[in-house]
């Protein structure tokens, strides 16, 4: 495999991860609202704050450093299609 092929594979996997994170950030508030247990609701809200600050920003920095866009792929494992 060439270096270009490895980079394409790496970027493709990063896009999948970015999509999964985006879908999770959209789902967490709904999950928190639907939770009947206070502790579970608080856990979802805490996860939302943590995710926003850490993983998403790190992924943005990685894409910027690679000169790539994170858009263009939908993580099927998170319920997306395509």
N, C-alpha and C positions, 0 to 999 in steps of 0.2 A: 504494500500500500504506500502511496506517495504521501509526502507531507501535506499536499493540498487535499488529498482524500481524508487524511486524519483531521485536518482543520474543518472540513465540511461535516464530518461525522460529529466532531466536538460541538460545532455551532448548532447542528440539528438537535443534539441532545440537550444543549443549553436552552434552545427554543422550547423544547418539550417541558423542561423544568420551569421556565418562565411562565408558560401557559398554565401549568399546574398550580403555581403560586398565585397567579392572577385569579384563577377559578376558586382557589381556597379563600382568598381575601374577599371574594364576593359571597361565598357560602357561609363564612363564619358569623356574620351578623344575623343571618337567617337562622342558623343553628342556635345561636344564643337566644334569639327571640322565642324559638320553639322549645327550648329546654325548660322542663318543669322544675328541675332541681337547681337551687340557687348556686351551689358549688359548681355544677356543670356549666351553668350560664356564665359565671365568673371566669371559669377556665377558658371558655370560648373567647370571651372578651380579652383576656390576657394574651391568648395566642394571637389574636388579631393585632394587638399593639406590638407584640414582639416581631411578628412577621413583617409588618409594615416597615419597621425600623431596620431590620437586619437583612434577611435573605433577599428581599426585593431590591434593596439598594445595592447590595453586593452584586447581584446579577446585572443590574443596570451598569455598574462600573466595568464589569467584565465585557459586556457587549460594546461599551464605549471604547475600551482598550483594544478590542478586536476590530473596531470599525464596522461592526455588524448591527443589524436591527433585530430586536428580540421578537418582532412580530412575524406572523406568517405560518405558525403551526399551532394546532389545537391538541392539547394533551387528551388523548382518548381514554387513558386510564382514570382520569378525573371526571369522566362523563361527557367530555367534549366529542364532537364528531368531526371527521375530516382529516 
